[in-house]
Amino acid sequence: MKNTYFEKVTTLLKQARPRLATTYQLTFNNVFGAVAGYVNGHIFVSCGRFGVALRLPSKVLEDLFKDKGVKHLKYFPNGHVKKEYAVLPIRMIKDERQFKKLLGISIEYSLCG
């Protein structure tokens, strides 16, 4: 069975960080109908029907949530908010420089936490 979330997140990661899988142990797991990406066993990205979410430090999240297009991650409509995650709007993902920067912050934060 084709997993479109897996394909989407791996394509984005290959475009933004082509050597990610050679620098870190990169793995993926299904999480509540979505796909989560891990570096060295630490989750840093999630992709599902909500879009693409990155795990980020609180200061970065505070700044991101000032943008009305950024949303909180919830795996289910009535589920709880995953406080360390921001769902990025398509325009931020398409902005290669911004996405690469946020992805780098997410990876570093996840490895430290």
Buried (B, 14 or more C-beta within 10 A) or exposed (E): EEEEBBEBBBEBBEEBBEEBBEEBEBEBEEBEEBBBBBBEEBBBBBBBEBBBBBBBBEEBBEEBEEEEEBBBBBBEEEEEEBEBBBBBBEEBBEBEEEBEEBBEBBBBBBEEE
